[in-house]
Amino acid sequence: MRLVWLRNDLRLADNPALRHACAGDEPVAALFIISPTQWRQHKMAPIRQRFMLAQVDELGRELAALGIPLHLLRVETFAEAPAALADLCRELGVTQLYANQAIEIDEQRRDHAVSAALAEQAVSCHWLNGCCVLPPGRVLTGSGEMFKVFTPFSRAWLKALDEEGFVIHRAPTPRGEPLPWQPLAERAWVDEALGELTVDPRWPVGEAEALRRLNIFLEQAVLDYGETRDFPAIAGTSVLSPYLAAGIISPRQCVAALQQRLGYRPQSKAQPGFAWLNELIWREFYRHLLVLIPTLSMNRPFKPETAALPWSWDPDAFAAWCEGRTGYPIVDAAMRCLNATGWMHNRLRMIVASFLTKDLHIHWRLGEDYFMSRLIDGDLAANNGGWQWAAGTGADAAPYFRVFNPTTQGQRFDPQGEFIRTWVTELADIPAAYVHQPHDWLRLKGRRDYPAPMVDHAVARVRAIEMFRSLEK
């Protein structure tokens, strides 16, 4: 018996672990482990948990139709996984375990413990690359080190991809008679551990839905992506991040579909489609960094010297940011959107992260944790990379002196205030000329239903730069 352990790779197509497990005549079973306590410790958002489990339900039905049973185990923490897996392997007569590699440090430690536990009962473990186009460790400098800056990594990544290419693994074919599948909603222990398993209708699960979104984006928006991606009121992005984070679609499938759509693989900014491919390479960059620099999974900055920065931990200021009460309309609209939907446009993520760290001078770790606790696409590598980039502590060629002005960012990327009016209802009737700096207009109308700016951006910017310059003394 071969067992494939599914984690953040909840798909049939282009799943190396599933494909290798099914290469042969031996019986195959699948496994998904639910770890409610560990998920809470990792700040996994409830909306992400529900989305993931809805996909597990969908995948369980699809596997059952192929004659592959999907087993569910509940262990509260990763520390319990090795013993539980060993028991299941003994019960099923498993001789080989297949899984796609995890990149986070706690997950890697868990997997090493699983390998050791299963070795004692002669179960071979096979760990494959299912999360990246190119495996972490493949794209290195000439001296064999990880790139510290994105642009040279991007060039080396493109060169390596041209040299090696990549393979899209087909979904497995039926391996026997269809099997029954008991929906997760009917399993009391799942419901008891995680509560109501309803799915947000804005985020339907399934590989077909992920491919549908990908194809619509490639047909309608990818050629204009470089011009439209920064405008939150425009449907200019793929909105695939939840599906990539859960592994419902793979980055290889995205690159292959882009190539098919264009007839070539773009290599530079001058070529249509490159802007979106570059975002996929950013995703790869942060995942490679997380594997090769494990301290990034341990709340430590990429630039060690920035650990000495005198960050604030002001709970009242942090709460105002979380709830969208800062007095800066684009920041407040973005945070209210996140709290209501579990998703935030990437430009807005940069704006609100810069505001928290460079205007409020609050530690980026608080923002990183809050995002993970709310995002349906919460992914440690991308989230940590983005927060450290914004905070000036991460892998970035332009460090601390980058401070976003929240007002001009709003004026530039939501010029008519369409996005702001959608989420900051107090400003729904304000003229476009005042939407980014509404306070004088509101005062003339005798209204006090929207907060005054909690900080003076110009003053806060100077303080942020001084914080970083103090490290040089």
C-alpha positions as CSV (number, residue, x, y, z in Angstrom):
1,M,0.0,0.0,0.0
2,R,1.2,3.5,-0.9
3,L,-0.1,6.5,1.1
4,V,-0.1,10.1,-0.3
5,W,-0.2,12.7,2.4
6,L,-1.9,15.9,1.1
7,R,-1.2,19.2,2.7
8,N,-1.2,22.6,0.8
9,D,-1.5,20.7,-2.4
10,L,-5.3,19.9,-2.6
11,R,-5.5,19.0,-6.2
12,L,-5.5,16.0,-8.6
13,A,-3.7,17.7,-11.5
14,D,0.0,18.5,-11.3
15,N,0.5,16.9,-7.9
16,P,3.9,15.2,-7.9
17,A,3.3,13.3,-4.7
18,L,-0.1,11.9,-5.9
19,R,1.3,11.2,-9.4
20,H,4.3,9.3,-8.0
21,A,2.2,7.4,-5.5
22,C,0.0,6.2,-8.4
23,A,2.9,5.1,-10.6
24,G,2.5,1.4,-10.2
25,D,0.0,-1.3,-9.5
26,E,0.1,-1.1,-5.7
27,P,-3.1,0.1,-3.9
28,V,-3.1,3.8,-3.1
29,A,-4.7,5.7,-0.3
30,A,-4.6,9.4,0.6
31,L,-4.5,11.3,3.9
32,F,-5.3,14.7,5.2
33,I,-4.5,15.7,8.8
34,I,-6.6,18.3,10.6
35,S,-4.7,20.1,13.4
36,P,-7.0,22.7,14.9
37,T,-4.8,23.7,17.8
38,Q,-1.7,24.0,15.6
39,W,-3.6,26.0,13.1
40,R,-4.7,28.5,15.8
41,Q,-1.1,28.8,17.0
42,H,-0.1,29.6,13.4
43,K,-2.9,32.3,13.3
44,M,-4.6,30.5,10.4
45,A,-7.7,32.5,9.5
46,P,-11.1,30.8,10.1
47,I,-12.1,31.7,6.6
48,R,-9.0,30.0,5.3
49,Q,-9.7,26.9,7.4
50,R,-13.2,26.6,6.0
51,F,-12.0,27.2,2.5
52,M,-9.3,24.5,2.8
53,L,-11.7,22.0,4.4
54,A,-14.3,22.6,1.7
55,Q,-11.6,21.7,-0.8
56,V,-10.7,18.6,1.2
57,D,-14.3,17.6,0.9
58,E,-14.3,18.2,-2.8
59,L,-11.1,16.4,-3.3
60,G,-12.3,13.5,-1.1
61,R,-15.2,13.0,-3.5
62,E,-13.0,13.2,-6.5
63,L,-10.5,10.7,-5.1
64,A,-13.3,8.3,-4.1
65,A,-14.6,8.4,-7.7
66,L,-11.1,7.2,-8.8
67,G,-11.1,4.4,-6.2
68,I,-8.7,6.2,-3.9
69,P,-9.9,6.5,-0.3
70,L,-9.1,9.7,1.5
71,H,-8.4,9.2,5.3
72,L,-8.8,12.0,7.7
73,L,-6.8,12.2,11.0
74,R,-7.3,14.7,13.7
75,V,-4.2,15.6,15.8
76,E,-4.2,18.8,17.8
77,T,-0.5,19.7,17.1
78,F,2.3,18.7,14.8
79,A,4.0,16.9,17.7
80,E,1.3,14.2,17.6
81,A,1.5,13.6,13.8
82,P,4.4,11.1,13.7
83,A,2.7,8.6,16.1
84,A,-0.7,9.0,14.4
85,L,0.8,8.5,11.0
86,A,2.8,5.5,12.2
87,D,-0.5,3.9,13.6
88,L,-2.3,4.6,10.3
89,C,0.5,3.1,8.2
90,R,0.5,0.0,10.4
91,E,-3.2,-0.3,10.1
92,L,-3.3,0.1,6.3
93,G,-0.1,-1.9,5.6
94,V,1.6,1.1,4.1
95,T,5.1,0.6,2.8
96,Q,5.7,3.9,1.1
97,L,4.6,7.5,2.0
98,Y,4.6,10.2,-0.6
99,A,4.2,14.0,0.1
100,N,5.1,17.3,-1.4
101,Q,7.7,19.2,0.6
102,A,6.6,21.7,3.2
103,I,8.7,24.9,3.3
104,E,7.9,26.3,6.8
105,I,10.2,25.4,9.7
106,D,7.6,23.8,12.0
107,E,6.2,21.8,9.1
108,Q,9.8,20.7,8.1
109,R,10.5,19.6,11.7
110,R,7.2,17.6,11.7
111,D,8.1,15.9,8.5
112,H,11.6,15.0,9.7
113,A,10.0,13.4,12.8
114,V,7.5,11.5,10.6
115,S,10.4,10.2,8.5
116,A,12.2,8.9,11.6
117,A,9.0,7.4,13.1
118,L,8.1,5.6,9.8
119,A,11.7,4.4,9.3
120,E,11.3,2.3,12.4
121,Q,8.6,0.3,10.7
122,A,10.3,0.2,7.3
123,V,8.1,2.7,5.6
124,S,10.0,4.7,2.9
125,C,9.2,8.4,2.7
126,H,9.4,10.3,-0.6
127,W,9.3,14.1,-0.4
128,L,8.7,16.0,-3.7
129,N,8.5,19.5,-5.0
130,G,4.9,20.5,-5.4
131,C,4.9,24.1,-4.2
132,C,7.3,25.8,-6.6
133,V,8.0,25.8,-10.3
134,L,11.7,25.4,-9.5
135,P,12.6,23.7,-6.2
136,P,14.1,25.8,-3.4
137,G,17.9,25.6,-3.7
138,R,17.9,25.4,-7.5
139,V,18.3,29.2,-8.1
140,L,21.5,30.3,-6.4
141,T,24.3,32.8,-6.9
142,G,27.6,31.8,-8.5
143,S,29.0,31.2,-5.0
144,G,26.1,28.9,-4.1
145,E,24.2,31.3,-1.9
146,M,20.6,32.4,-2.0
147,F,19.9,35.7,-3.8
148,K,19.2,38.5,-1.3
149,V,17.6,40.8,-3.9
150,F,14.7,39.9,-6.2
151,T,15.8,41.2,-9.6
152,P,19.0,39.0,-10.0
153,F,16.9,36.1,-8.6
154,S,14.3,36.7,-11.3
155,R,16.9,36.7,-14.1
156,A,18.5,33.5,-12.7
157,W,15.1,31.9,-12.3
158,L,14.2,32.6,-15.9
159,K,17.5,31.3,-17.1
160,A,17.2,28.1,-15.0
161,L,13.6,27.6,-16.3
162,D,14.8,27.9,-19.9
163,E,17.5,25.3,-19.2
164,E,15.4,22.8,-17.4
165,G,11.8,23.4,-18.4
166,F,9.1,21.8,-16.3
167,V,6.5,19.0,-16.4
168,I,2.8,19.2,-15.7
169,H,1.8,16.0,-14.0
170,R,-1.5,14.5,-15.2
171,A,-4.2,13.7,-12.8
172,P,-4.4,10.0,-11.9
173,T,-6.6,7.6,-13.8
174,P,-9.2,5.4,-11.9
175,R,-7.6,2.7,-9.8
176,G,-10.7,0.7,-9.0
177,E,-14.4,0.9,-8.4
178,P,-15.8,4.2,-7.1
179,L,-15.9,4.4,-3.3
180,P,-18.4,6.1,-1.0
181,W,-17.5,9.5,0.6
182,Q,-18.9,10.8,3.8
183,P,-19.1,14.6,3.6
184,L,-17.1,16.5,6.3
185,A,-20.3,18.3,7.5
186,E,-21.6,14.9,8.6
187,R,-18.5,14.1,10.7
188,A,-19.2,15.3,14.2
189,W,-15.5,15.5,15.2
190,V,-14.7,17.8,12.3
191,D,-17.6,20.1,13.1
192,E,-16.7,20.1,16.8
193,A,-13.1,21.0,16.1
194,L,-13.7,23.8,13.6
195,G,-17.3,24.9,14.0
196,E,-19.6,25.6,11.1
197,L,-18.0,24.5,7.8
198,T,-20.0,26.9,5.5
199,V,-18.0,28.4,2.6
200,D,-18.0,32.1,1.6
201,P,-19.8,32.2,-1.8
202,R,-17.2,34.6,-3.0
203,W,-14.7,31.8,-2.9
204,P,-16.1,28.6,-4.5
205,V,-13.7,25.6,-4.2
206,G,-12.6,23.2,-6.8
207,E,-9.9,22.8,-9.5
208,A,-12.4,23.6,-12.2
209,E,-13.1,27.0,-10.5
210,A,-9.4,27.8,-10.2
211,L,-8.9,27.0,-13.8
212,R,-11.9,29.0,-14.8
213,R,-10.6,32.1,-13.0
214,L,-7.2,31.5,-14.6
215,N,-8.6,31.3,-18.1
216,I,-10.8,34.3,-17.7
217,F,-7.8,36.4,-16.4
218,L,-5.6,35.2,-19.3
219,E,-8.3,36.0,-21.9
220,Q,-9.5,39.3,-20.5
221,A,-6.8,40.9,-18.3
222,V,-3.3,39.6,-18.5
223,L,-2.2,41.8,-21.4
224,D,-3.2,44.9,-19.5
225,Y,-2.1,43.6,-16.1
226,G,0.9,45.8,-15.8
227,E,-1.3,48.9,-16.2
228,T,-4.4,47.8,-14.2
229,R,-3.0,45.6,-11.4
230,D,-2.6,48.5,-8.9
231,F,-6.2,49.8,-9.1
232,P,-8.4,48.1,-6.5
233,A,-11.6,49.3,-8.1
234,I,-10.7,47.5,-11.3
235,A,-10.9,43.8,-11.9
236,G,-7.3,43.7,-13.1
237,T,-5.8,40.8,-11.1
238,S,-6.3,37.1,-11.3
239,V,-7.7,36.7,-7.8
240,L,-6.0,33.2,-7.7
241,S,-4.1,33.7,-4.5
242,P,-6.5,31.6,-2.3
243,Y,-6.3,28.8,-4.8
244,L,-2.5,28.9,-5.0
245,A,-2.2,29.1,-1.2
246,A,-4.4,25.9,-0.7
247,G,-2.7,24.2,-3.7
248,I,-5.9,23.9,-5.7
249,I,-3.9,25.1,-8.6
250,S,-0.1,24.9,-9.0
251,P,2.3,27.7,-10.1
252,R,3.5,25.4,-12.9
253,Q,-0.1,25.3,-14.2
254,C,-0.2,29.1,-14.2
255,V,3.1,29.4,-16.1
256,A,2.1,26.7,-18.6
257,A,-1.3,28.4,-19.2
258,L,0.4,31.8,-19.7
259,Q,2.8,30.3,-22.2
260,Q,-0.1,28.7,-24.1
261,R,-2.1,31.9,-24.1
262,L,0.8,34.0,-25.4
263,G,2.6,31.4,-27.5
264,Y,5.9,32.2,-25.7
265,R,7.3,32.7,-22.3
266,P,7.9,36.4,-21.7
267,Q,11.5,37.3,-20.7
268,S,11.4,41.0,-20.0
269,K,9.2,43.9,-19.1
270,A,8.9,44.9,-22.7
271,Q,6.9,41.7,-23.5
272,P,3.2,41.4,-22.8
273,G,2.4,39.1,-19.9
274,F,5.7,39.5,-18.2
275,A,4.3,41.6,-15.4
276,W,2.1,38.7,-14.2
277,L,4.9,36.2,-14.6
278,N,7.1,38.4,-12.5
279,E,4.5,38.2,-9.7
280,L,4.7,34.4,-9.9
281,I,8.5,34.7,-9.6
282,W,8.1,37.0,-6.5
283,R,6.1,34.1,-5.0
284,E,8.9,31.7,-5.8
285,F,11.5,34.1,-4.4
286,Y,9.8,34.3,-1.0
287,R,9.3,30.6,-0.8
288,H,13.0,29.9,-1.7
289,L,14.0,32.4,1.0
290,L,11.8,30.7,3.6
291,V,13.5,27.4,3.0
292,L,17.1,28.6,2.8
293,I,16.8,31.1,5.7
294,P,14.7,29.2,8.3
295,T,14.9,32.1,10.8
296,L,12.2,33.9,8.6
297,S,9.8,31.3,10.1
298,M,10.8,32.3,13.6
299,N,9.6,36.0,13.7
300,R,13.1,37.2,12.9
301,P,14.0,39.9,10.4
302,F,15.8,39.2,7.2
303,K,18.2,41.9,8.0
304,P,19.5,41.0,11.5
305,E,20.6,44.5,12.4
306,T,16.9,45.7,12.2
307,A,16.0,43.5,15.2
308,A,17.3,46.5,17.3
309,L,14.7,48.9,15.8
310,P,12.6,50.6,18.6
311,W,9.2,49.5,17.3
312,S,6.0,50.5,19.0
313,W,3.5,48.0,20.4
314,D,0.8,50.6,21.1
315,P,-2.4,48.5,21.4
316,D,-4.8,51.4,20.8
317,A,-3.1,52.5,17.6
318,F,-2.9,48.9,16.4
319,A,-6.6,48.4,17.1
320,A,-7.5,51.6,15.1
321,W,-5.4,50.2,12.2
322,C,-7.1,46.8,12.4
323,E,-10.6,48.2,12.4
324,G,-10.1,50.8,9.7
325,R,-10.3,53.9,12.0
326,T,-7.0,55.7,11.0
327,G,-8.5,58.7,9.3
328,Y,-6.8,57.9,6.1
329,P,-9.5,56.7,3.7
330,I,-7.5,54.3,1.5
331,V,-6.0,52.6,4.6
332,D,-9.4,52.3,6.3
333,A,-11.2,51.0,3.1
334,A,-8.5,48.4,2.7
335,M,-8.7,47.2,6.3
336,R,-12.5,47.1,6.3
337,C,-12.4,45.1,3.0
338,L,-10.0,42.6,4.6
339,N,-12.2,42.2,7.7
340,A,-15.3,41.7,5.6
341,T,-14.0,39.4,2.8
342,G,-10.8,37.8,3.9
343,W,-8.9,39.2,1.0
344,M,-7.0,42.4,0.1
345,H,-5.7,43.7,-3.2
346,N,-1.9,43.6,-3.4
347,R,-1.4,47.4,-3.8
348,L,-3.5,47.9,-0.7
349,R,-1.5,45.4,1.3
350,M,1.6,47.5,0.6
351,I,-0.2,50.7,1.5
352,V,-1.5,49.5,4.9
353,A,1.7,47.7,5.8
354,S,3.7,50.8,5.1
355,F,1.2,52.8,7.2
356,L,1.4,50.5,10.2
357,T,5.2,50.3,10.2
358,K,6.3,53.7,8.8
359,D,3.5,56.0,10.0
360,L,2.5,54.3,13.3
361,H,6.0,52.7,13.8
362,I,4.3,49.5,15.0
363,H,6.2,46.2,14.7
364,W,5.7,44.4,11.5
365,R,5.1,41.2,13.3
366,L,1.8,42.4,14.6
367,G,0.7,43.2,11.1
368,E,1.9,39.9,9.8
369,D,0.0,38.0,12.4
370,Y,-3.2,40.1,11.9
371,F,-3.1,39.4,8.1
372,M,-2.6,35.7,8.7
373,S,-5.6,35.7,11.1
374,R,-7.9,37.2,8.5
375,L,-6.6,36.3,5.0
376,I,-8.2,33.5,3.0
377,D,-4.9,33.3,1.1
378,G,-2.7,33.4,4.1
379,D,0.7,32.0,3.2
380,L,3.7,32.4,5.5
381,A,6.3,32.9,2.8
382,A,4.4,35.6,0.8
383,N,3.0,37.3,3.9
384,N,6.3,37.4,5.8
385,G,8.1,38.6,2.6
386,G,5.6,41.3,1.9
387,W,5.6,42.6,5.5
388,Q,9.3,42.7,5.8
389,W,9.6,44.4,2.4
390,A,7.2,47.1,3.6
391,A,8.8,47.4,7.0
392,G,12.3,47.9,5.5
393,T,13.6,44.8,7.3
394,G,13.4,42.4,4.4
395,A,15.0,41.4,1.1
396,D,14.8,44.7,-0.8
397,A,17.3,46.8,-2.8
398,A,15.6,50.1,-1.7
399,P,15.5,49.9,2.1
400,Y,14.2,52.1,4.8
401,F,13.8,55.4,2.9
402,R,10.8,54.0,1.0
403,V,7.7,55.3,2.9
404,F,4.4,55.3,1.2
405,N,2.3,58.4,1.5
406,P,-1.2,57.0,2.1
407,T,-3.0,60.1,0.7
408,T,-1.1,60.2,-2.6
409,Q,-1.3,56.5,-2.9
410,G,-5.1,56.7,-2.7
411,Q,-5.2,59.6,-5.2
412,R,-3.0,57.7,-7.6
413,F,-4.7,54.3,-7.4
414,D,-8.3,55.1,-6.5
415,P,-8.5,58.5,-8.1
416,Q,-12.4,58.8,-8.1
417,G,-12.6,57.1,-4.7
418,E,-14.7,54.2,-6.0
419,F,-13.0,51.7,-3.7
420,I,-13.0,54.0,-0.7
421,R,-16.8,54.7,-1.0
422,T,-17.5,51.0,-1.2
423,W,-15.9,50.2,2.1
424,V,-15.9,53.5,4.1
425,T,-19.7,54.1,4.1
426,E,-19.3,57.4,6.0
427,L,-17.7,58.8,2.8
428,A,-20.2,57.3,0.4
429,D,-21.7,60.7,-0.5
430,I,-18.5,62.8,-0.5
431,P,-17.5,64.5,-3.8
432,A,-14.5,62.9,-5.5
433,A,-12.4,66.0,-5.1
434,Y,-12.5,65.5,-1.3
435,V,-12.6,61.8,-0.9
436,H,-8.9,61.4,-0.1
437,Q,-8.7,64.3,2.3
438,P,-12.3,64.5,3.5
439,H,-11.9,66.2,6.9
440,D,-12.4,69.9,5.8
441,W,-15.5,68.9,3.8
442,L,-16.9,66.9,6.7
443,R,-16.3,69.8,9.1
444,L,-18.1,72.2,6.8
445,K,-21.1,69.9,6.8
446,G,-21.0,69.6,10.6
447,R,-20.2,65.9,10.5
448,R,-18.1,63.9,12.9
449,D,-18.8,60.4,11.7
450,Y,-15.3,59.8,10.3
451,P,-12.1,60.0,12.4
452,A,-9.5,62.6,12.1
453,P,-6.0,61.4,10.8
454,M,-4.4,59.6,13.8
455,V,-0.9,60.8,12.7
456,D,0.7,63.5,10.6
457,H,2.2,61.6,7.8
458,A,5.0,64.1,7.1
459,V,6.1,64.0,10.8
460,A,5.8,60.2,11.0
461,R,7.8,59.7,7.8
462,V,10.8,61.7,9.3
463,R,10.6,59.6,12.5
464,A,10.6,56.3,10.5
465,I,13.7,57.3,8.6
466,E,15.4,58.4,11.8
467,M,14.7,55.0,13.4
468,F,16.6,53.3,10.6
469,R,19.4,55.8,10.4
470,S,20.0,55.3,14.2
471,L,21.1,51.7,13.3
472,E,24.0,53.1,11.3
473,K,25.5,54.9,14.3
